[in-house]
């Protein structure tokens, strides 16, 4: 049986990921565990001296080992699977004003696209629209992933 998972917590975990940060979900308990590879190094390395580690680091290493070695934990979609660039491109294409839309599409071409995009939406006063769009896309990705795995979820914390 699966726990009912908090959609906002899954979205937060998705957004916290990077090339060095991974997030996993245990569908049975609803627990989400996020860890940074640079903090743990190789958690499965047997030669790690757990006894000499700080308590918090030892606990994290043991938790990462549990997550990686268990079939109960599912890795959330990674940044590479989410395609932030495509999300940014879709946002640009959704801008109704053709002149602004074309300018935004030009700003995201080539190296440095993300920085130019952020500067352009600031100049055009589109930051609020972008962040709403961005958050909705992450929510849709989280919903699709949870539905695919048959994991029930709620949108707001019970209360």
C-alpha beads as a LAMMPS data file, in Angstrom:
LAMMPS data file: protein, C-alpha beads

159 atoms
158 bonds

1 atom types
1 bond types

-500.0 500.0 xlo xhi
-500.0 500.0 ylo yhi
-500.0 500.0 zlo zhi

Masses

1 110.0

Atoms # bond

1 1 1 0.000 0.000 0.000
2 1 1 1.223 3.484 -0.849
3 1 1 1.168 6.488 1.412
4 1 1 -0.593 9.605 0.192
5 1 1 2.252 11.856 -0.889
6 1 1 2.366 15.646 -0.739
7 1 1 2.519 17.032 -4.291
8 1 1 4.142 20.314 -3.117
9 1 1 6.894 18.308 -1.367
10 1 1 7.559 16.303 -4.536
11 1 1 7.704 19.539 -6.561
12 1 1 10.158 21.036 -4.035
13 1 1 12.342 17.936 -4.270
14 1 1 12.267 18.046 -8.083
15 1 1 13.284 21.696 -8.064
16 1 1 16.096 21.120 -5.558
17 1 1 17.885 18.640 -7.790
18 1 1 20.999 19.382 -9.818
19 1 1 23.839 17.427 -11.369
20 1 1 25.079 16.659 -7.846
21 1 1 21.807 16.500 -5.901
22 1 1 19.422 13.531 -6.145
23 1 1 15.968 13.018 -4.699
24 1 1 14.221 9.726 -3.994
25 1 1 10.733 8.825 -2.786
26 1 1 9.603 5.842 -0.782
27 1 1 6.015 5.240 -2.003
28 1 1 5.190 3.013 0.952
29 1 1 6.038 5.671 3.570
30 1 1 5.792 8.875 1.520
31 1 1 9.264 9.893 2.686
32 1 1 11.352 11.989 0.322
33 1 1 15.114 11.913 0.745
34 1 1 17.398 14.386 -1.013
35 1 1 21.157 14.103 -0.864
36 1 1 24.155 15.827 -2.354
37 1 1 26.842 13.617 -3.866
38 1 1 29.604 16.044 -2.891
39 1 1 28.703 15.646 0.799
40 1 1 28.754 11.863 0.762
41 1 1 31.286 11.037 -1.973
42 1 1 30.704 7.372 -2.810
43 1 1 28.269 6.151 -0.120
44 1 1 28.630 2.547 -1.211
45 1 1 32.412 2.565 -0.796
46 1 1 33.099 -0.081 1.833
47 1 1 36.353 1.546 2.931
48 1 1 34.555 4.624 4.288
49 1 1 35.398 4.971 7.964
50 1 1 31.917 5.440 9.381
51 1 1 33.132 5.474 12.963
52 1 1 35.263 8.583 12.458
53 1 1 32.460 10.546 10.784
54 1 1 30.309 13.134 12.471
55 1 1 26.988 11.650 13.574
56 1 1 24.974 13.596 10.986
57 1 1 27.276 12.514 8.137
58 1 1 27.265 8.873 9.223
59 1 1 23.459 8.963 9.345
60 1 1 23.351 10.463 5.850
61 1 1 25.772 7.879 4.437
62 1 1 23.740 5.050 5.949
63 1 1 20.499 6.560 4.635
64 1 1 21.951 6.960 1.116
65 1 1 23.089 3.326 1.217
66 1 1 19.588 2.263 2.248
67 1 1 18.022 4.295 -0.559
68 1 1 20.415 3.058 -3.242
69 1 1 20.288 -0.593 -2.187
70 1 1 16.534 -0.859 -1.662
71 1 1 13.868 -1.581 -4.248
72 1 1 11.426 0.473 -2.159
73 1 1 12.891 3.838 -3.148
74 1 1 12.224 5.473 -6.513
75 1 1 14.473 8.172 -7.911
76 1 1 12.542 11.267 -8.909
77 1 1 13.037 12.510 -12.474
78 1 1 16.445 14.136 -12.751
79 1 1 17.231 17.573 -14.140
80 1 1 18.262 15.844 -17.375
81 1 1 14.812 14.276 -17.657
82 1 1 12.980 17.521 -16.873
83 1 1 14.475 19.576 -19.741
84 1 1 14.486 23.089 -18.289
85 1 1 15.639 24.460 -21.645
86 1 1 12.545 23.075 -23.389
87 1 1 10.405 24.523 -20.604
88 1 1 12.003 27.931 -21.170
89 1 1 11.512 27.604 -24.937
90 1 1 7.830 26.698 -24.491
91 1 1 7.355 29.719 -22.254
92 1 1 8.887 31.973 -24.894
93 1 1 6.568 30.517 -27.521
94 1 1 3.568 31.180 -25.273
95 1 1 4.205 34.938 -25.057
96 1 1 1.315 36.516 -27.013
97 1 1 3.159 39.600 -28.326
98 1 1 5.044 38.443 -31.457
99 1 1 7.846 40.995 -31.036
100 1 1 8.532 40.008 -27.422
101 1 1 8.138 36.309 -28.273
102 1 1 10.713 36.531 -31.085
103 1 1 13.135 38.537 -28.946
104 1 1 12.881 35.957 -26.156
105 1 1 13.399 33.098 -28.598
106 1 1 16.544 34.833 -29.883
107 1 1 17.898 35.314 -26.356
108 1 1 17.828 31.575 -25.627
109 1 1 20.010 30.591 -28.575
110 1 1 23.524 29.328 -27.815
111 1 1 25.745 29.343 -24.775
112 1 1 24.578 31.465 -21.848
113 1 1 20.904 31.100 -22.766
114 1 1 19.637 30.831 -19.190
115 1 1 21.369 34.027 -18.048
116 1 1 20.200 36.000 -21.084
117 1 1 16.686 34.652 -20.627
118 1 1 16.539 35.767 -16.987
119 1 1 17.801 39.244 -17.939
120 1 1 15.279 39.488 -20.801
121 1 1 12.249 38.492 -18.741
122 1 1 13.330 41.015 -16.119
123 1 1 13.587 43.801 -18.729
124 1 1 10.186 42.808 -20.127
125 1 1 8.673 42.498 -16.655
126 1 1 7.697 38.869 -17.305
127 1 1 9.302 37.297 -14.224
128 1 1 5.988 36.620 -12.457
129 1 1 4.544 34.974 -15.566
130 1 1 7.696 32.873 -15.995
131 1 1 7.740 31.677 -12.379
132 1 1 4.026 30.793 -12.481
133 1 1 4.584 28.896 -15.743
134 1 1 7.706 27.208 -14.327
135 1 1 5.907 26.127 -11.150
136 1 1 2.919 24.766 -13.125
137 1 1 5.266 22.764 -15.356
138 1 1 7.045 21.242 -12.358
139 1 1 3.688 20.412 -10.807
140 1 1 2.573 18.724 -14.049
141 1 1 5.825 16.721 -14.196
142 1 1 5.369 15.622 -10.574
143 1 1 1.722 14.660 -11.166
144 1 1 2.585 12.671 -14.291
145 1 1 5.403 10.848 -12.491
146 1 1 3.269 10.030 -9.438
147 1 1 0.382 8.844 -11.632
148 1 1 2.744 6.707 -13.717
149 1 1 3.940 4.967 -10.546
150 1 1 0.415 4.701 -9.117
151 1 1 1.287 6.825 -6.097
152 1 1 -1.650 8.722 -4.575
153 1 1 -1.031 12.375 -3.724
154 1 1 -2.682 15.446 -2.272
155 1 1 -2.195 19.027 -3.384
156 1 1 -2.315 20.667 0.016
157 1 1 -1.169 19.487 3.397
158 1 1 -4.006 18.012 5.428
159 1 1 -5.190 20.389 8.047

Bonds

1 1 1 2
2 1 2 3
3 1 3 4
4 1 4 5
5 1 5 6
6 1 6 7
7 1 7 8
8 1 8 9
9 1 9 10
10 1 10 11
11 1 11 12
12 1 12 13
13 1 13 14
14 1 14 15
15 1 15 16
16 1 16 17
17 1 17 18
18 1 18 19
19 1 19 20
20 1 20 21
21 1 21 22
22 1 22 23
23 1 23 24
24 1 24 25
25 1 25 26
26 1 26 27
27 1 27 28
28 1 28 29
29 1 29 30
30 1 30 31
31 1 31 32
32 1 32 33
33 1 33 34
34 1 34 35
35 1 35 36
36 1 36 37
37 1 37 38
38 1 38 39
39 1 39 40
40 1 40 41
41 1 41 42
42 1 42 43
43 1 43 44
44 1 44 45
45 1 45 46
46 1 46 47
47 1 47 48
48 1 48 49
49 1 49 50
50 1 50 51
51 1 51 52
52 1 52 53
53 1 53 54
54 1 54 55
55 1 55 56
56 1 56 57
57 1 57 58
58 1 58 59
59 1 59 60
60 1 60 61
61 1 61 62
62 1 62 63
63 1 63 64
64 1 64 65
65 1 65 66
66 1 66 67
67 1 67 68
68 1 68 69
69 1 69 70
70 1 70 71
71 1 71 72
72 1 72 73
73 1 73 74
74 1 74 75
75 1 75 76
76 1 76 77
77 1 77 78
78 1 78 79
79 1 79 80
80 1 80 81
81 1 81 82
82 1 82 83
83 1 83 84
84 1 84 85
85 1 85 86
86 1 86 87
87 1 87 88
88 1 88 89
89 1 89 90
90 1 90 91
91 1 91 92
92 1 92 93
93 1 93 94
94 1 94 95
95 1 95 96
96 1 96 97
97 1 97 98
98 1 98 99
99 1 99 100
100 1 100 101
101 1 101 102
102 1 102 103
103 1 103 104
104 1 104 105
105 1 105 106
106 1 106 107
107 1 107 108
108 1 108 109
109 1 109 110
110 1 110 111
111 1 111 112
112 1 112 113
113 1 113 114
114 1 114 115
115 1 115 116
116 1 116 117
117 1 117 118
118 1 118 119
119 1 119 120
120 1 120 121
121 1 121 122
122 1 122 123
123 1 123 124
124 1 124 125
125 1 125 126
126 1 126 127
127 1 127 128
128 1 128 129
129 1 129 130
130 1 130 131
131 1 131 132
132 1 132 133
133 1 133 134
134 1 134 135
135 1 135 136
136 1 136 137
137 1 137 138
138 1 138 139
139 1 139 140
140 1 140 141
141 1 141 142
142 1 142 143
143 1 143 144
144 1 144 145
145 1 145 146
146 1 146 147
147 1 147 148
148 1 148 149
149 1 149 150
150 1 150 151
151 1 151 152
152 1 152 153
153 1 153 154
154 1 154 155
155 1 155 156
156 1 156 157
157 1 157 158
158 1 158 159
